[in-house]
Amino acid sequence: MTKEYNDRIEELEHMSRYPENIYYRGNLNLLKKRKVSIVGSRKPLSYTNKTTFKLANELAKRDIIIVSGAALGVDAISHKAASPNNTIAVMANGLDIKYPAVNSKLISSIENEGLVLSMYQDTQKPRNYTFVQRNELVVALGEILIVTQADLNSGTLSSINYALKMGKEVYTIPHQIDDSLGTQKLLEKNLIKPIYNLENFVNNFGKIKKSEDEKLSSFLNTFPSYQDALRLYKDKIFQLELEGKIVIENGLVKPI
């Protein structure tokens, strides 16, 4: 069900004009987290696919929310790599419309587990101008913008222009000399920055956030005392004992 969001969103103050309305479906808590915007070509190269997925996935592991526009290509890859519960999709239409239709399943999963935003009320269909306005909102939400591929005269270049006007850093990935000419030209002018080492880049956003299960697994591999294990993971320890996944020997917990 679509709801209207009435509080101010600090990041949107960077837009040329604050939106008259913001509609949403999903988890508003994602707005409180650190966010990075990722956009790019609707027809990305296989190299772009792979690198975009890796970037979004590694950032999400560091508890960074990925913001994109739910379009074909780079947008969809970014949302999927982040996982639905760690992404914000910004739509160019009313939220009762799943556009593009080929991404309807993805959009629905983000509605249920993540967050979907729009400046347009239900039933409003996408138009050329709504895509441009959507792009500005996507850029405003992220602390930086990553454009993994953009050709000359690509609509994605409008996102870069918005980011530069907002004073945000824009990053891209290196391409072969005849590929992604839109970003290549901007690199030549030193308007945007290249990501040469993906690991170093994502590590600037912190360490990987382990899930509770991963934390418990790491803890058990230290052969903790039964008393410490119960103090930190009482219910889990009882469950693992019943399932026969741990044993208690000489007062220590040992995984099987």
Sequence and secondary structure as in RCSB ss.txt:
>XXXX:A:sequence
MTKEYNDRIEELEHMSRYPENIYYRGNLNLLKKRKVSIVGSRKPLSYTNKTTFKLANELAKRDIIIVSGAALGVD
AISHKAASPNNTIAVMANGLDIKYPAVNSKLISSIENEGLVLSMYQDTQKPRNYTFVQRNELVVALGEILIVTQA
DLNSGTLSSINYALKMGKEVYTIPHQIDDSLGTQKLLEKNLIKPIYNLENFVNNFGKIKKSEDEKLSSFLNTFPS
YQDALRLYKDKIFQLELEGKIVIENGLVKPI
>XXXX:A:secstr
  EE  S  GGGGGSSS  S  EEEE GGGGGS EEEEE  SS  HHHHHHHHHHHHHHHHTT EEEE   TTHH
HHHHHHH GGGEEEEESS TTS SSGGGHHHHHHHHHHSEEEESS TT    HHHHHHHHHHHHHHSSSEEE   
 TT THHHHHHHHHHTT  EEE    TTS HHHHHHHHTTSSEE   HHHHHHTT S    HHHHHHHHHTT  B
HHHHHHHHHHHHHHHHHTTSEEEETTEEEE 
